[in-house]
Amino acid sequence: MAQENDVIGLHFLELWRSNSKAAAAAATATTSTSSSSKEDAEFEEEPTELDTFNSSGMFSVVLSDKLSVQYPTVNLHGHDVGVVQANKPAPLKRLVYYFEIFVKNAGAKGQIAIGFTASGFKMRRQPGWEANSFGYHGDDGLLYRGHGKGETFGPTYTTGDSVGGGINYSAQEFFFTKNGKVVGTVAKDVKGPLFPTVAVHSQNEEVTVNFGKDPFVFDLKAFEAEERRKQQMTIDKISISQNASYEIIRSYLQYYGYEETLKQFDMASRSTVPPIALGQENGSSDTEITYAMNHRKTLRQLIRSGEIDDAFDKLRIWYPQIVQDNKSAMCFLLHCQKFIELVRIGKLEEAVVFGRTEFEKFYRLTEVHDLVKDCAALLAYEQPLKSSVGYLLEDSQREIVADAVNSMILSTNPNITDARVCLHSCLERLLRQLTACFLEKRSLNGDQGEAFYLGRLL
């Protein structure tokens, strides 16, 4: 089954397996999501409370809610700072991270600070007074970054003020807010994990921290939307010639055999877009992706309609080499889809007989056991569509099989020397390259910033 000529079938089996894992994860997922990003691709723990173990406990008191900190005594010198970090570092893989404090009492001197500090920070120093730390201080409005000399930054803050600190990973900046408005930004030149940090330093000072459990005073969603708008403006400035973009779309329609749509597209664009030979740009010829287009269109329509027997008959006539090995990954996909279609229309007894006959051929192939089990599990539910294997009854499963057959037919073109070039259209290869470049760029930046979510961008 793992022969070189079955590389396409194996590829689409892995796509099916990915669908199965995604469906299983969705069935067990909780409703809790981060305050900044509800994408399901990357999960990171985030701060939820103050760290009562790693703090300057002799000078400050963290209250029982683990979100409030007080400075109950009189400080004797500059090292008597009450510093508390969050229990987790700020998440890295998102567009923006943000938290807020509310100054309940500015105390005797209002020497309150908010900022970010690295692991191992000296817990008797204000954030910003030591290397790898940044702090916006309330008594003087100065910004401190890595040394004891502050820089003019923003207004002071006192009792009743809400002050926030954030990391804009897109711009690689820290930003701070006061009462819902951005005070200023500063370049983020620290790559490692950073902990949200608060400090109090004079008698009776008290602040409460909000890590996102309650609504922020600052409109974080609007801030994120503005950052995305800036990103989009940068993208919009990238110029792609009109004829090149049209040819990329044409190649996509050709690859998937959307013949009628292609004709309409060509008619609509004929008067405005001069044709170009895309194959000269991407290394594939126009004849390669138009190969057997009518056959591919017909087979796709049959599979998308659930007419698997008819698709098998056509393949035996047109491309017998694809189905002559009845133990190939491609045949396995088609047999499974036939079983699924029988379940879909309620012919359960026929599905059992068919499954016993056809799946018997694949029992020795351990790499498909999990997929056979998913198919068989459809029989165990009165309402299989609502079960954990209900994804098999969705149109996306038919599309996997249709795409596999489409790619396999393209690979029968005698001009094709490597079947792997038939796995993706030109457009999809471009998008895969774009994703790879984005991830590489993020890796070079310490894995900071959100992942590439093509669905959201589209």
N, C-alpha and C positions, 0 to 999 in steps of 0.2 A: 504493500500500500504506500510505502514511503519512497517509491521509485521517483526518479527525476521527472518523468513525464506526468506524474500526478501532483506536481508541486502546486498547481492551481486548486485542485480539490482540497488538498491539505490546508491551503491558505484559507479557504472559505469555511472549512471545519473549525478553524481557530476563531473566525468571526462569529460563528454560531456559539462556540464555547464562551466567547466574550459576552454575547447576549444573555447566555444562561447565567453567568456570574453576576451580571448587572441586575437581572431579574431577581436573583436570590438576595442580593444586597438590598434591593428596593423593598423586598418583602420583610426584611428584618430591621430596616433603618428606623431610627427614632425621628421625631419631628424637630429636635433641637438643631439649630444651625448658628453659624457665627453671625455677629451683628453686621459685618462688613460684606461678606460674600456667601451666598447660598449655593454656589456651584458645588457639584458633588465630586469633583475630581480630586481634590487634595484636602485632607483633614489635618488640622493642627490644633493642639490644645492651646487655650488662650487664658490670660489672667482672669481670675474670678474673685480673688480676695487678696488681702495683704499677707505677707509672709511673716508669721509671728516667731519663727525660729531664727531666721537670719535678719536680725534687726538690732538697732542700738537700744535694746530694751531698758537699759538703766536710765535713759533720759526721756524716752517717750513711752506712752502706754497705748497699745492697740486694744480697742474695746471688743466686747464679746462678739459683735457682728462681723469682726475682721475687715471692716470697711471704714472704720473711724480711728483716728489717731490723735492723741492729746500730748501736750508738753506741760506736765503739772508743776514743775519746780522752776527755780531760778537758775539760769545757766551761769557758770562761773568763768568759762573761757570759750574760745572759738571751736574747740573740739567737742563740746558738749551738745552736738547736734542729734536730734532724734530723727533718724533716717529709717524708712521702711520701703522695701521693694515689694513688687507684686509676687504672687506665688508662682507665676510662670513668666517667661520672657514674652515680649510682643511677638505675635505670629509674623512670619516672613513672607509667606506666599499669598499675598493679597495686594490690592491696589493701595489701600490706606489702613493704618491702625491708629486708634484714637481712644483716649480715656479722659475723664474729667475729675476735678476736685471741687467741692463746695467749701468755702471758708466759713465755718460756723462761728469761729472766734479768732480774730487776729492777735489776741493776747497783748502782751506788753509792748512788743516791738514789731510785730508783723513779719517776722523773719521766716516766712513760709516759702517753700520752693516746690516746683513740679518739674519733672524731667525724666531722663532715661540714663540708666547706668549699666555697666557691664557686670558680668559675674565676677565675684571677688572684690567688688567695690568696698572701700573702707567705710564701714557703717557709722563713722563718727564725723563724716565730712558732708557738706552740702553737695547735692548733685551739680556737677559743673566745676567743682574745685579740684577734681582729680582727673587723670587721663581716662579717656574712653567714657566720659560722662558729659551730659548737657543738662542745664537747668535754667529755668526762668524764675527769677526771685521776686517776691512780692514787696519787700521793703524798699527796694530801689528800682525795680522794673528792668534790671540789667539781665543780660544773657551771659551765662558762664559756660565755657566749653573747654574743659580739660585743664584749666589753671585758675588761680585765685583772682585774676583780674577780669572784671566784668566788662561787657560791651553795651553801649546804648542800644536798647531794643524796643521796649514798650512801656505802657503805663504801669504804675504800681497797682497792687490789688490788696483788698482788705476784707473785713467782715461783710458777708452777704454776697461776695463775688463768686462766680463760677469760672474756673480757669481750666483750660484743657491743654493736653500735649498730644501730638500725633506724629506719625511717620508717614510721609508720602513716598512710597517706594518707587512710583513712576518717575518722580522728579528727583529722587534721592535727596530729600530734604526733611528736616524736622520743622514742624510748625506748632505755634502755640496760639491759644485763643483766650479771650476774656469776655465773659457774658455773651457768648454766641458769635463773636466776631473775631476773625483772624488778626492777631497782633503783628505777627511777622514770621519769617522763615529763615532757616540757616542750613547750609550744606551739611549733609550727613556723610561724614568721612570715616565712620566706624562700620566694619563689615559684619562683625559677630553678633550673636544674640544680645538684645538689650532689654532690661527690665524697666517697666514703668515704675517710677520712684517718686515718693513725696518726702518732704522734710519739714520739721517744725523745730524752732530754736529759741523761743522765749515763753515765759510763763503764761499759762492758760490758752495757748494757741490750740485750736482744734479744727481739723478738717475731716470731711467724709469723702470717700472715693467712689466713683461710679465707673465700673468696667464695662458698662453696656447693659446691665440688667434693667436699669431704668432709662427712660428717654434722655438723651443729651440735650443740654441747652443749645449747643452748636448743632446746626443742620448738617450732619455728616453725609446724608444721602445727596443733598444738593452739592456739597463739596466734591463727592465722588463723581457725580454727573458732570460737573464742570471739568474735572480732570479727564474724564473719558472724551468730552467734547474737544479738549485740547489735543488728545491723542488722535481723534478722528480728523481734526484739521491738519495735523502733520501727515496723516495717511493721504488725505485728499490732495495734498500738494505734489504727491508722487504722480508723475505723468506716464500714462500708458497709451500708446497710439490706438486710435479707434479700431483700425483694421486688425491689429494684433488681438485686442480683446474680443472682437467678433469671431476671429478664427479659433480662439481658445474655446469659446462657447460652441462653435460648430464642431470642433473635434470631440467635445463632450457628448453632443447629440449623436455624432457618428459612432463613437465608441459604444454607447449603450443601445444603438439600433433604433433610436427614435426617428424613424424615417419621415413620417408625416410632419412632425414638429420641425424637423430640419428643412423640409421643403417650404413650410410657412416662414421660417426664420430667414431663409435665403431670399424669398420673395420680398420680405419686408426690408431687408438690408441691401438689396441689389442696387438701388438707386443712390445710396448714400455712402457705401463702404466698398472701396476697391479691393478685390480679393488678393490675398497673399498666400504663398506656399508655406504653411506653418511647419511642414516637415523639415524645411531647411533650417528652421530655428531650433527644433527640439530633437532632431535625430530620427524621427519616424516619418514615413511617407504617408500621403493622403490615402493611397490604396490599401495600406495596412489596416487603417481604422474604418474604411468603408467595405472591407472584405466581408462577403456574405451578409450584408446588412439586412436584406429581406428575410433570410432564414432566421437571423438573430431576432428580428422584430417579431416574427411569427411565434417563435419559441418563448420569448418573453411574455407575450400576450397569453399563451396557453398556461404557462406556469403561474402567472399572476391571477389567472381565472381558476386555478386549482385543477386544471385538466392535465394531470401528470401522465396518465396513460397515453394520451394523444401526443404529448411532448416526447415520451419514450419512442413512440412509433415514428415520429418525424426524425428523431436522432438516429434510429436504426437505419433509416433510408438515406438520410443526408450525410451523417457523420458516424458510421458504424464503429469507427475506431475509438470513439469516446465512450461507448457503452458495451463494447465487446468483452471487456474484463469486468465481469459482474461483481468483482470484489474491490473495485477501485473506490477512492474517496468520492468521486463524482457520482458513481452509482449509489453509494451509500446515501448521499444527500438526496438524490431523487427518490429512493425507496422510502426514506424517512418522511419526505414530503407527501408521498402517496399515503402512508399510514396516517399522517396528520390530517389529510383531507378527508379520509374515511371517518375519523373521529369528528371532524368539523360538521359533517352532515348526518352524524348519529348512527352510522353503520358500524357499531362497536364489535359485533361478532365477526364481521368481515375483516375489521381491523386486527382483531386477535389472530385470526387465521393467517392473514397476510404478514403480520409481524413475526409470527413463529416461523413462517417459511423463509422470509427474506432476511430477518435479523440473524438467523442461524448461521448465515454465511460470514457474519462479522464478529461472532463471539470470541474468536481467537485473537482478535485485534484489540488489545487492551486500550489503545488510544481513543477508541470510540465508545467504550462502555458507559461513560457518564452521559453521553448524548443519547444512547439507546435507552438508558434509564429515564431520562427526561421524557422521551416519547412514550414509553410504557406507562409513566406516571399519569398521563392524560386519562387513562382508563379508570383511575382510582377516584376521580372526582365527579360528582353529579353536575357541577358547573365548572368544567376545566378552565374556561376562559378567566375565571376569577381566582384560579389557583396559582401557585408559585411557578408552574410550568405553562401558564396561560400565554406567555410570550410566543409560544410555538404556533398559536392560532392567529397571531397578528400578521398583517401584511408584510411586515419587515422580514419575517421568516421566509415568505415566498420570494422576496426580493433577493435574499442571500442566495437562494437556489438559482433564481433567474440570472443573477450576476455571475454566478459560477459557470453556468452553461454558456453565457455570453463570452466570458473570458476563455473558456476552453475551445469554443469554436474559433475565436480569433487566433488561438495558438496553433490551429491546424493549417493556417496559411503557410505555404511552403517557403515564403520569404522570411518567416520568423525563425530566428536561430536560438532565442532564449525565451522560454515560456513566461518568465517573470515579467517581461515588459507588457504582457497582456493583463496583468493584475489590476492596473489602474489607468484611468484616462489621463490625458495630459494635464487637465485642470487639477485632478486629484494629486498628481505627482508634484505640481507646483505648490499645492497647499501642504503636502507632507514636508516638502523642503522648507516652506515658510515656518511650519511648526518646529522643525529640527533647528533652524537658525535661531528662532526665538528662545528655545530651551537652552541652546548653547550660549547665547548672550546672557541669559539669566544665570546660568551656571558660572560664568566668568564674573558675575556680580554677586557671588556668594549665595546663589539661589534665592535672591530677594525679589519680590514682586509676584503678581499673580500669574497663573498659567495662561496659556493661549486657548481661549474658548471660542472656537470658530462659530458655533451655534449662536452665541450671544452677539458676536460681531455682525452676523448676517441678519 
